[in-house]
Amino acid sequence: MNNIVLKEKEYAEKILDSNTLDKKPTFDLRILAKYYCHEKKLTQNKIYLELVNVMEEKYNNFALSKWQPILLDLAKNAKKYKLIDIEYIPITKNELLTIDGIVSKPMKRLALTLLCLAKYRNIVNPKNNDWVGYKFKDIFKMANINSTKKEQGFMIHDMIALQLVRMNKMVNNLSINVCYVDKDNSEEVLQIKDFRNIGYEYLLYCGENFIRCKECGILVRQNKQSNKIFCTECNKYKPQETKTIKCIDCGKEIIVDGIVKNKKRCDKCQHKYNNSSRMKNYYKKKYQEGYLQKFDNNFYLLKDNPLELFKNGYRITQILNPDFDEWYNEDGSEIRYPFLVNFEFNNRNVLYCAKLIEGKLDFM
């Protein structure tokens, strides 16, 4: 199930302001496509180009050949759906009285979740008529209910027995029709602005101790010391994404990936350095001897000579990048060959230490 975002324009602008995309970025890209179409008034081709630019800038290991069909489809369908702009989902007094009348606490959370989903779908599609068509596992996740499929089925059955919901008559359709949406528009009591933890929203309404994460705004349970301000995800260590270094040759400031440790020059100066007469002769010699190897358009200088491995049928299949703490020795000095080159033959593997050669080599 895709995330539910009530204010998609603001969400799209946050994506553009961020440095990275999610590991599964299709949902974010779909909102960006709609944003470019309806807010920026771009044509289909320009939407596609903008999505490519975003992926190149913010998505690690982006391969256009893999993503091109998806990006083209998102650009094509962007005009079919408008940006959703909902301030909040209102919950009325009558609706809460109905939910409060349920005995089971988990079922109360489920009831609020179904109600929010039905009202959300009613706003997005005025002909929806209080139907909810999401998968059970996604509904229960939003309701913050840990349960087996069997338990989920029993809870839905109990909701039907209480005449709170009814199922679709089609055998292969598990859509749920919510029967307690307030048609009298009684007093508004609760406002739901975030669909990530709707079950917790009900517990917060009941007076339990919850806080909204200072970073991402998600609702999470407060700890016993009442000093929690971040959710678990935002409280994790976040490595430096980018940093600024000064080229040792021309003095120009350049932005590089945060994990890069051995880059000392800008690309232009690095290119000039690599192809200076001294370094050119050095790299030529290392290439002829077998120490310098090319893999995935990058050159690696190996600590040991691999020619004997090549004679025995071994081939390079993978380069293992070092972790953050693998760039340095115990005494704090930088490791000269932090990369590992994997040679493979007949399911046997041999690892050789290597270092990455920054920049291009004209003579190769």
JOSUL-V904470 format. One line per field, one symbol per residue. phi: phi as a letter, one per 40 degrees, with the letter a starting at -180 (. if undefined). psi: psi as a letter, one per 20 degrees, with the letter a starting at -180 (. if undefined). burial: 1 if it has 16 or more other C-alpha atoms within 10 Angstrom, else 0. A space follows every 50 residues. Layout:
phi->???
psi->???
burial->???
//
This chain:
phi->.ccbbcbccccccccccccbbccbcdccccccccccccccfccdcccdcc cccccccbbcfcbccccddcccccccccccbcccbbcaccbccccccccc ccccccccccccccccccccccccbdccfgcbbccdcccccccfbcaccc ccccccccccccgcaaccccccbbcbbccbccccfcdcbbbbbbccbcdc cccccchccbbcdccbgccbcccccfbcbbcdcccccbcccaabbbcccb gccbcbccccbbcbbcdcccccccbcdcccccccccccchccbbafgbbb cccbccdcccccgcbcbabccccdcbcbcccgccccbccbccbbafgbbb bbcabcccgbbccc
psi->pqqophnhghgghhghirhrrqhnjgghhghgghghghgikqrgghgghh hgggghhipqlpohhhighghggghhjhihprppnpgropprghghhggh ipgpghhghgghghgggghghhggoijhlkqpkqqghhghghilooqrhg hgggghghhghjkhrqrqiphjokqpppjkpoiilapphqpoipjhmhhh hghghijroqqpphgijqpqpqrhikjpiqrggiiqpoqpgrrprppigi jppqprqhiphjpiqrhghgggghjqgghghghgghghiihoqppljqpp oqhqpjhhghhjjqqpiqpoqqrgjjiqrhjiqpphmiqppopqpljpqp ppqrqpoqaqohi.
burial->00001111101100100001100001011111111111000111001101 11011001100000000000110111011000110000111111110111 01000111111111111111110100000111000110111111100000 01001100110001111000000011111111000000010111111111 11110000011110000111110000011110000000000000101000 00000000100011110011111110000100100110011110000011 11000100000001110010000000100000000011111111000000 01111111111000
//
